[in-house]
Amino acid sequence: MSRTLSEQQVKELAEHVEAAELDRVEILKITDDYPDMSFADATAVQWEIRRRKENRGNKIVGLKMGLTSWAKIHQMGVEKPCYGFLADYFSYADGAKVPFNDFIHPKVEAEVAFVTNKDLRGRDVTVDEVLAATELVVPAVEIIDSRYKDFKFDLTSVMADNSSSRGFVIGSHSATPDACDWSTLGVVMEKNGEIVQLGAGAAVLDHPAASVAMLADMLADVDEYIPAGTFVMTGGITAAVLAEPGDTFTVRYQNLGSITLSFA
């Protein structure tokens, strides 16, 4: 899809959307003001936000796919997945008391992440090729935080907003890519000691590695690729669960331990 925005408009929107993240304030989805902007425009805005952070000295420590489960697609009312980047200050330790004021309206979702050991390029990457290019699979929790008022957005707006990326936690366990069938990996999410979500890896595009393959395909649109050594979060296995101050979440992964975090 072609671009409709000028470079100046892209820079202005990047500043606007990133300021909402940094200042933790809600904004209206940007397609309200730019109804004709394309997914390519939104992608340009996201990459401009990434450049702004890197120019400020932040490190990009990983990539993420978003809206990769049928649950999330239905929950958010969008038509296909999107991707984003992970900045260094998005990271929280397992067991951390996460400052609630770091966020606007955080939601928690369970994921698995792949750490690559080979480059993944182009539009024809397969699940088997992803697995062959994977060093480790690790449990992860993403704390998403759309900057849009009431978490309401369309696909174009969310892509421009770095796919709601703002926080993540990595578990202490890991496994080799051939350790199990990742499509049948079971996950249980508890909130304040009560089970609130159940899921299996197949919720992510039928197999989490398919999410990594799709990321390679989408990056090819902007002449980019997944380098060796990249940490890739594959998307929520379950629907995201809203967090409130004082909430504690524990996510238990079949054969991969658990992750706990609370919101201070």
Secondary structure as a PSIPRED ss2 file (coil, helix, strand):
# PSIPRED VFORMAT (PSIPRED V4.0)

   1 M C   1.000  0.000  0.000
   2 S C   1.000  0.000  0.000
   3 R C   1.000  0.000  0.000
   4 T C   1.000  0.000  0.000
   5 L C   1.000  0.000  0.000
   6 S C   1.000  0.000  0.000
   7 E H   0.000  1.000  0.000
   8 Q H   0.000  1.000  0.000
   9 Q H   0.000  1.000  0.000
  10 V H   0.000  1.000  0.000
  11 K H   0.000  1.000  0.000
  12 E H   0.000  1.000  0.000
  13 L H   0.000  1.000  0.000
  14 A H   0.000  1.000  0.000
  15 E H   0.000  1.000  0.000
  16 H H   0.000  1.000  0.000
  17 V H   0.000  1.000  0.000
  18 E H   0.000  1.000  0.000
  19 A H   0.000  1.000  0.000
  20 A H   0.000  1.000  0.000
  21 E H   0.000  1.000  0.000
  22 L H   0.000  1.000  0.000
  23 D H   0.000  1.000  0.000
  24 R C   1.000  0.000  0.000
  25 V C   1.000  0.000  0.000
  26 E C   1.000  0.000  0.000
  27 I E   0.000  0.000  1.000
  28 L C   1.000  0.000  0.000
  29 K C   1.000  0.000  0.000
  30 I H   0.000  1.000  0.000
  31 T H   0.000  1.000  0.000
  32 D H   0.000  1.000  0.000
  33 D C   1.000  0.000  0.000
  34 Y C   1.000  0.000  0.000
  35 P C   1.000  0.000  0.000
  36 D C   1.000  0.000  0.000
  37 M C   1.000  0.000  0.000
  38 S C   1.000  0.000  0.000
  39 F H   0.000  1.000  0.000
  40 A H   0.000  1.000  0.000
  41 D H   0.000  1.000  0.000
  42 A H   0.000  1.000  0.000
  43 T H   0.000  1.000  0.000
  44 A H   0.000  1.000  0.000
  45 V H   0.000  1.000  0.000
  46 Q H   0.000  1.000  0.000
  47 W H   0.000  1.000  0.000
  48 E H   0.000  1.000  0.000
  49 I H   0.000  1.000  0.000
  50 R H   0.000  1.000  0.000
  51 R H   0.000  1.000  0.000
  52 R H   0.000  1.000  0.000
  53 K H   0.000  1.000  0.000
  54 E H   0.000  1.000  0.000
  55 N H   0.000  1.000  0.000
  56 R H   0.000  1.000  0.000
  57 G C   1.000  0.000  0.000
  58 N C   1.000  0.000  0.000
  59 K C   1.000  0.000  0.000
  60 I E   0.000  0.000  1.000
  61 V E   0.000  0.000  1.000
  62 G E   0.000  0.000  1.000
  63 L E   0.000  0.000  1.000
  64 K E   0.000  0.000  1.000
  65 M E   0.000  0.000  1.000
  66 G E   0.000  0.000  1.000
  67 L C   1.000  0.000  0.000
  68 T C   1.000  0.000  0.000
  69 S E   0.000  0.000  1.000
  70 W H   0.000  1.000  0.000
  71 A H   0.000  1.000  0.000
  72 K H   0.000  1.000  0.000
  73 I H   0.000  1.000  0.000
  74 H H   0.000  1.000  0.000
  75 Q H   0.000  1.000  0.000
  76 M H   0.000  1.000  0.000
  77 G C   1.000  0.000  0.000
  78 V C   1.000  0.000  0.000
  79 E C   1.000  0.000  0.000
  80 K C   1.000  0.000  0.000
  81 P C   1.000  0.000  0.000
  82 C E   0.000  0.000  1.000
  83 Y E   0.000  0.000  1.000
  84 G E   0.000  0.000  1.000
  85 F E   0.000  0.000  1.000
  86 L E   0.000  0.000  1.000
  87 A E   0.000  0.000  1.000
  88 D H   0.000  1.000  0.000
  89 Y H   0.000  1.000  0.000
  90 F H   0.000  1.000  0.000
  91 S E   0.000  0.000  1.000
  92 Y E   0.000  0.000  1.000
  93 A C   1.000  0.000  0.000
  94 D C   1.000  0.000  0.000
  95 G C   1.000  0.000  0.000
  96 A C   1.000  0.000  0.000
  97 K E   0.000  0.000  1.000
  98 V E   0.000  0.000  1.000
  99 P C   1.000  0.000  0.000
 100 F H   0.000  1.000  0.000
 101 N H   0.000  1.000  0.000
 102 D H   0.000  1.000  0.000
 103 F C   1.000  0.000  0.000
 104 I C   1.000  0.000  0.000
 105 H C   1.000  0.000  0.000
 106 P C   1.000  0.000  0.000
 107 K E   0.000  0.000  1.000
 108 V E   0.000  0.000  1.000
 109 E E   0.000  0.000  1.000
 110 A E   0.000  0.000  1.000
 111 E E   0.000  0.000  1.000
 112 V E   0.000  0.000  1.000
 113 A E   0.000  0.000  1.000
 114 F E   0.000  0.000  1.000
 115 V E   0.000  0.000  1.000
 116 T E   0.000  0.000  1.000
 117 N C   1.000  0.000  0.000
 118 K C   1.000  0.000  0.000
 119 D C   1.000  0.000  0.000
 120 L E   0.000  0.000  1.000
 121 R C   1.000  0.000  0.000
 122 G C   1.000  0.000  0.000
 123 R C   1.000  0.000  0.000
 124 D C   1.000  0.000  0.000
 125 V C   1.000  0.000  0.000
 126 T C   1.000  0.000  0.000
 127 V H   0.000  1.000  0.000
 128 D H   0.000  1.000  0.000
 129 E H   0.000  1.000  0.000
 130 V H   0.000  1.000  0.000
 131 L H   0.000  1.000  0.000
 132 A H   0.000  1.000  0.000
 133 A C   1.000  0.000  0.000
 134 T E   0.000  0.000  1.000
 135 E E   0.000  0.000  1.000
 136 L E   0.000  0.000  1.000
 137 V E   0.000  0.000  1.000
 138 V E   0.000  0.000  1.000
 139 P E   0.000  0.000  1.000
 140 A E   0.000  0.000  1.000
 141 V E   0.000  0.000  1.000
 142 E E   0.000  0.000  1.000
 143 I E   0.000  0.000  1.000
 144 I E   0.000  0.000  1.000
 145 D C   1.000  0.000  0.000
 146 S C   1.000  0.000  0.000
 147 R C   1.000  0.000  0.000
 148 Y E   0.000  0.000  1.000
 149 K H   0.000  1.000  0.000
 150 D H   0.000  1.000  0.000
 151 F H   0.000  1.000  0.000
 152 K C   1.000  0.000  0.000
 153 F C   1.000  0.000  0.000
 154 D C   1.000  0.000  0.000
 155 L H   0.000  1.000  0.000
 156 T H   0.000  1.000  0.000
 157 S H   0.000  1.000  0.000
 158 V H   0.000  1.000  0.000
 159 M H   0.000  1.000  0.000
 160 A H   0.000  1.000  0.000
 161 D C   1.000  0.000  0.000
 162 N H   0.000  1.000  0.000
 163 S H   0.000  1.000  0.000
 164 S H   0.000  1.000  0.000
 165 S C   1.000  0.000  0.000
 166 R C   1.000  0.000  0.000
 167 G E   0.000  0.000  1.000
 168 F E   0.000  0.000  1.000
 169 V E   0.000  0.000  1.000
 170 I E   0.000  0.000  1.000
 171 G C   1.000  0.000  0.000
 172 S C   1.000  0.000  0.000
 173 H C   1.000  0.000  0.000
 174 S C   1.000  0.000  0.000
 175 A E   0.000  0.000  1.000
 176 T C   1.000  0.000  0.000
 177 P C   1.000  0.000  0.000
 178 D C   1.000  0.000  0.000
 179 A C   1.000  0.000  0.000
 180 C C   1.000  0.000  0.000
 181 D C   1.000  0.000  0.000
 182 W H   0.000  1.000  0.000
 183 S H   0.000  1.000  0.000
 184 T H   0.000  1.000  0.000
 185 L C   1.000  0.000  0.000
 186 G E   0.000  0.000  1.000
 187 V E   0.000  0.000  1.000
 188 V E   0.000  0.000  1.000
 189 M E   0.000  0.000  1.000
 190 E E   0.000  0.000  1.000
 191 K E   0.000  0.000  1.000
 192 N C   1.000  0.000  0.000
 193 G C   1.000  0.000  0.000
 194 E E   0.000  0.000  1.000
 195 I E   0.000  0.000  1.000
 196 V E   0.000  0.000  1.000
 197 Q E   0.000  0.000  1.000
 198 L E   0.000  0.000  1.000
 199 G E   0.000  0.000  1.000
 200 A E   0.000  0.000  1.000
 201 G H   0.000  1.000  0.000
 202 A H   0.000  1.000  0.000
 203 A H   0.000  1.000  0.000
 204 V E   0.000  0.000  1.000
 205 L C   1.000  0.000  0.000
 206 D C   1.000  0.000  0.000
 207 H C   1.000  0.000  0.000
 208 P H   0.000  1.000  0.000
 209 A H   0.000  1.000  0.000
 210 A H   0.000  1.000  0.000
 211 S H   0.000  1.000  0.000
 212 V H   0.000  1.000  0.000
 213 A H   0.000  1.000  0.000
 214 M H   0.000  1.000  0.000
 215 L H   0.000  1.000  0.000
 216 A H   0.000  1.000  0.000
 217 D H   0.000  1.000  0.000
 218 M H   0.000  1.000  0.000
 219 L H   0.000  1.000  0.000
 220 A H   0.000  1.000  0.000
 221 D C   1.000  0.000  0.000
 222 V C   1.000  0.000  0.000
 223 D C   1.000  0.000  0.000
 224 E C   1.000  0.000  0.000
 225 Y C   1.000  0.000  0.000
 226 I E   0.000  0.000  1.000
 227 P C   1.000  0.000  0.000
 228 A C   1.000  0.000  0.000
 229 G C   1.000  0.000  0.000
 230 T C   1.000  0.000  0.000
 231 F E   0.000  0.000  1.000
 232 V E   0.000  0.000  1.000
 233 M E   0.000  0.000  1.000
 234 T C   1.000  0.000  0.000
 235 G C   1.000  0.000  0.000
 236 G C   1.000  0.000  0.000
 237 I C   1.000  0.000  0.000
 238 T C   1.000  0.000  0.000
 239 A C   1.000  0.000  0.000
 240 A C   1.000  0.000  0.000
 241 V E   0.000  0.000  1.000
 242 L E   0.000  0.000  1.000
 243 A C   1.000  0.000  0.000
 244 E C   1.000  0.000  0.000
 245 P C   1.000  0.000  0.000
 246 G C   1.000  0.000  0.000
 247 D C   1.000  0.000  0.000
 248 T E   0.000  0.000  1.000
 249 F E   0.000  0.000  1.000
 250 T E   0.000  0.000  1.000
 251 V E   0.000  0.000  1.000
 252 R E   0.000  0.000  1.000
 253 Y E   0.000  0.000  1.000
 254 Q C   1.000  0.000  0.000
 255 N C   1.000  0.000  0.000
 256 L C   1.000  0.000  0.000
 257 G E   0.000  0.000  1.000
 258 S E   0.000  0.000  1.000
 259 I E   0.000  0.000  1.000
 260 T E   0.000  0.000  1.000
 261 L E   0.000  0.000  1.000
 262 S E   0.000  0.000  1.000
 263 F E   0.000  0.000  1.000
 264 A C   1.000  0.000  0.000
